[in-house]
């Protein structure tokens, strides 16, 4: 047997299932937690406002959070998120990453990008220090109770056992 060095799963302001027990277990075991999709599949970057602009095979199109009324409700969360980013002197993407970094030293976000400007922007998140009050504001603004829609379509969602306590 070998000790677990790292666990990778989705974690962001709008996907919090890791908070049920995985984050605490990783911390207890001294394992790194690698957070994929830390900017909520690009949503928290603030640039995605029109789903019709996405290519036909984009993986977000069938996801309930990006569809119809759910998407319109979720877009409303971005106004307050943008206000907090402005107050922190950073971009929305940086704020999403800084929130993760503030959640624990064992948490390592891995934002995906195909753009050099986003790569540079993402790296800048490491220099942002959020106060506990700002973290509380973000937690209150975007969380499982305020995000509309499930992560995945029903057929996929049925196979996931980590969505609730």
Secondary structure, DSSP 8 states (H G I E B T S, - for coil): -----EEEEE-BTTB-GGGGTHHHHHHHHT-EEEEESTTTTTGGGS----GGGS-TT-TTTTSGGGSHHHHHHHHHHHHHHHHHHHHHTS-HHHHHHHHHHHT-TTEEEE---S-HHHHHHHHHGGG----HHHHHHHHHHSSTTTS-S-SS-HHHHTT---S--
